[in-house]
Amino acid sequence: MSRFDELNVGDVLVGQVSAVVPFGVFVRIAEDADGLLHGESEPQTGASVTVRILEIDRENRRASLAKA
């Protein structure tokens, strides 16, 4: 698994759901970071999902994701 600093907008990758929250799910997209898949509630913690990176905030170490 890559590091957060190596990821780019548009990358498609398989991540693992790390948490389900009322506004979406957090997906582990790198060994040192999670991204938010907003509005999703179906995947359970631990499930694998394929996502595309829509936006990266390197300063706050956040990423916005969409299903790929």
Backbone torsions as a table, in degrees:
resi	resn	phi	psi	omega
1	MET	NA	140.1	-177.2
2	SER	-79.4	173.9	174.9
3	ARG	-94.8	155.4	-177.1
4	PHE	-54.6	-41.9	-177.2
5	ASP	-65.7	-15.0	179.8
6	GLU	-90.9	-8.5	-176.9
7	LEU	-84.2	153.5	-179.1
8	ASN	-135.9	154.9	174.2
9	VAL	-57.9	134.7	-179.5
10	GLY	97.2	-16.6	178.2
11	ASP	-61.0	139.7	174.4
12	VAL	-112.3	129.9	-178.3
13	LEU	-151.8	164.2	177.1
14	VAL	-100.3	126.2	178.2
15	GLY	-125.8	174.2	-178.8
16	GLN	-115.1	133.1	179.2
17	VAL	-65.2	123.7	-178.8
18	SER	-103.1	-22.4	178.4
19	ALA	-161.1	145.3	174.2
20	VAL	-111.3	124.8	-178.7
21	VAL	-125.6	166.5	-176.6
22	PRO	-57.9	-25.6	-175.4
23	PHE	-104.6	7.2	178.4
24	GLY	152.6	-157.1	178.0
25	VAL	-131.3	145.4	173.5
26	PHE	-94.1	133.1	-176.2
27	VAL	-119.6	129.8	176.4
28	ARG	-73.2	110.7	-176.7
29	ILE	-107.1	-10.1	178.0
30	ALA	-153.5	164.6	-177.7
31	GLU	-62.9	-18.3	-176.4
32	ASP	-125.2	18.9	-177.8
33	ALA	-162.4	151.2	172.7
34	ASP	-114.5	158.8	174.0
35	GLY	-126.4	161.2	-178.6
36	LEU	-101.6	124.3	172.2
37	LEU	-99.7	93.8	-170.3
38	HIS	-71.6	139.2	174.2
39	GLY	81.7	-1.3	179.2
40	GLU	-92.9	144.1	177.0
41	SER	-139.1	-7.6	-175.9
42	GLU	-74.3	-46.4	-176.5
43	PRO	-64.0	138.1	178.2
44	GLN	-92.0	158.9	177.0
45	THR	-53.3	131.4	-179.8
46	GLY	95.0	-14.2	-179.3
47	ALA	-71.7	147.9	175.0
48	SER	-89.3	136.8	178.1
49	VAL	-136.8	145.8	176.1
50	THR	-96.9	124.6	-175.3
51	VAL	-130.3	158.8	173.7
52	ARG	-116.5	136.6	178.2
53	ILE	-79.7	122.0	-179.8
54	LEU	-94.5	-35.8	-174.7
55	GLU	-154.3	143.5	178.6
56	ILE	-127.9	129.7	173.8
57	ASP	-113.6	92.2	-175.3
58	ARG	-66.7	-34.2	-178.6
59	GLU	-61.9	-42.7	-179.7
60	ASN	-98.8	3.4	178.1
61	ARG	55.2	52.3	179.2
62	ARG	-127.1	154.9	175.3
63	ALA	-142.7	140.1	173.4
64	SER	-98.3	136.4	-174.0
65	LEU	-124.7	158.9	170.7
66	ALA	-133.9	154.5	174.6
67	LYS	-64.7	139.5	178.7
68	ALA	-102.9	NA	NA
